[in-house]
């Protein structure tokens, strides 16, 4: 109760603090009810952007025994005209995780790998997992897929 009494008067200060931010160098755009700041991304020539090109955007795990962990690597290259920056690799499910990808900018003509791990614990049957790679490309996300079949639990030892 005491905590809520403290937070109620402090709540309006949060909004006031947001309004005190200096936006003098940013162009603002208004829509019906929302105002947001332009990122400058709209003014970039799409032909000058980096381009994320994968050797294959789908990997097949084959048959996996339930409980096993599988790692797959997705090779890619930057076929665009400027440095590629991968900001995130994520999945819609906790069983599939982007573990390793280059954190430094990748120059045009260079490449790398993204490692994805799949944990089959508690899963059975056909699996079709999607992994989203977020980068400074147009479009800003690329979807990778990981497919395979999880079969029966490991036999007891």
C-alpha positions as CSV (number, residue, x, y, z in Angstrom):
1,X,0.0,0.0,0.0
2,X,2.8,2.4,0.9
3,X,4.5,1.7,-2.4
4,X,1.4,2.6,-4.4
5,X,1.0,5.8,-2.5
6,X,4.5,6.8,-3.5
7,X,4.1,5.8,-7.2
8,X,0.8,7.7,-7.8
9,X,2.4,11.2,-7.4
10,X,5.5,10.1,-9.3
11,X,3.6,8.8,-12.3
12,X,2.9,12.2,-13.9
13,X,6.6,13.1,-13.6
14,X,7.4,10.2,-16.0
15,X,5.5,12.0,-18.7
16,X,6.9,15.4,-17.9
17,X,10.4,13.9,-18.1
18,X,9.7,12.6,-21.6
19,X,8.5,16.0,-22.8
20,X,11.7,17.7,-21.7
21,X,13.8,15.7,-24.2
22,X,15.5,17.9,-26.8
23,X,14.0,17.1,-30.2
24,X,15.3,20.2,-32.0
25,X,17.4,18.2,-34.5
26,X,14.8,15.6,-35.3
27,X,11.9,15.9,-37.7
28,X,8.6,14.8,-36.2
29,X,5.8,13.2,-38.2
30,X,2.1,13.2,-37.1
31,X,-0.6,10.7,-37.9
32,X,-4.2,10.8,-36.7
33,X,-3.3,10.4,-33.0
34,X,0.4,9.5,-32.8
35,X,3.5,11.6,-33.3
36,X,6.8,9.9,-33.9
37,X,10.3,10.9,-34.9
38,X,11.6,10.0,-38.3
39,X,14.7,7.8,-38.2
40,X,16.2,9.1,-41.5
41,X,16.0,5.5,-42.9
42,X,13.4,6.7,-45.4
43,X,15.9,8.9,-47.1
44,X,18.4,6.2,-47.9
45,X,18.7,4.9,-51.5
46,X,17.7,1.2,-51.3
47,X,20.4,0.3,-53.8
48,X,23.1,1.5,-51.3
49,X,21.9,-0.7,-48.4
50,X,23.5,-3.9,-47.3
51,X,21.9,-7.1,-48.6
52,X,21.8,-10.3,-46.5
53,X,22.1,-13.3,-48.8
54,X,22.0,-16.8,-47.3
55,X,23.5,-19.9,-49.0
56,X,20.3,-21.6,-47.8
57,X,17.6,-20.2,-45.6
58,X,16.3,-23.6,-44.6
59,X,18.1,-26.4,-42.7
60,X,16.9,-29.9,-42.3
61,X,17.7,-31.6,-38.9
62,X,16.5,-35.0,-40.2
63,X,15.3,-37.3,-37.4
64,X,16.2,-36.3,-33.9
65,X,15.8,-38.4,-30.8
66,X,13.7,-36.5,-28.2
67,X,15.9,-34.8,-25.7
68,X,18.8,-34.2,-28.1
69,X,20.1,-30.8,-28.9
70,X,20.9,-29.9,-32.5
71,X,23.0,-27.0,-33.8
72,X,22.8,-25.8,-37.4
73,X,24.8,-23.0,-39.1
74,X,23.4,-20.7,-41.7
75,X,26.1,-19.2,-44.0
76,X,25.5,-15.8,-45.4
77,X,27.2,-13.0,-47.3
78,X,26.7,-9.3,-47.6
79,X,25.9,-8.8,-51.3
80,X,24.9,-5.1,-50.8
81,X,26.9,-1.9,-51.1
82,X,27.4,-0.9,-47.5
83,X,28.3,-2.5,-44.1
84,X,25.8,-5.1,-42.8
85,X,24.9,-5.0,-39.1
86,X,22.9,-7.9,-37.6
87,X,21.2,-6.6,-34.5
88,X,19.2,-9.6,-33.4
89,X,18.5,-13.3,-34.1
90,X,15.3,-14.5,-32.5
91,X,12.8,-17.3,-32.6
92,X,9.1,-17.5,-31.6
93,X,9.9,-20.4,-29.3
94,X,12.3,-21.0,-26.4
95,X,13.4,-24.3,-27.9
96,X,15.1,-22.6,-30.8
97,X,17.8,-20.1,-30.0
98,X,20.2,-18.0,-32.2
99,X,23.4,-18.6,-30.3
100,X,26.2,-17.0,-32.3
101,X,26.4,-14.4,-35.1
102,X,28.9,-11.7,-36.1
103,X,28.4,-8.6,-33.8
104,X,30.8,-6.4,-35.9
105,X,29.8,-4.8,-39.2
106,X,30.3,-7.1,-42.2
107,X,31.7,-5.3,-45.3
108,X,30.3,-5.8,-48.7
109,X,31.5,-9.0,-50.3
110,X,32.3,-10.6,-46.9
111,X,30.2,-13.1,-44.9
112,X,29.7,-15.1,-41.8
113,X,27.6,-17.7,-40.1
114,X,24.6,-17.7,-37.7
115,X,24.5,-20.6,-35.3
116,X,21.0,-21.8,-34.2
117,X,20.4,-24.4,-31.5
118,X,17.3,-26.5,-31.2
119,X,16.4,-28.4,-28.0
120,X,14.0,-31.3,-28.7
121,X,13.2,-31.9,-25.0
122,X,9.5,-32.4,-24.6
123,X,8.8,-32.2,-28.4
124,X,7.5,-35.0,-30.7
125,X,6.7,-35.2,-34.4
126,X,7.5,-32.9,-37.2
127,X,9.0,-29.6,-36.2
128,X,9.1,-26.4,-38.3
129,X,10.8,-23.6,-36.5
130,X,11.4,-20.1,-37.8
131,X,14.2,-17.8,-36.8
132,X,14.1,-14.1,-37.6
133,X,17.3,-12.2,-38.4
134,X,17.1,-8.5,-37.9
135,X,19.6,-6.3,-39.7
136,X,20.0,-2.9,-41.4
137,X,18.6,-4.2,-44.6
138,X,15.5,-3.6,-46.7
139,X,13.4,-5.4,-45.6
140,X,14.8,-5.2,-42.0
141,X,14.1,-8.9,-41.2
142,X,14.9,-12.2,-42.9
143,X,13.3,-15.5,-41.9
144,X,15.2,-18.7,-41.6
145,X,13.6,-22.1,-41.1
146,X,14.7,-25.3,-39.3
147,X,12.8,-28.5,-40.0
148,X,13.0,-32.0,-38.8
149,X,11.2,-34.8,-37.0
150,X,11.6,-35.6,-33.3
151,X,11.1,-39.3,-32.6
152,X,10.4,-41.1,-29.3
153,X,12.3,-40.4,-26.1
154,X,15.8,-41.8,-25.5
155,X,15.7,-45.4,-24.4
156,X,16.4,-45.9,-20.6
157,X,19.9,-47.1,-19.8
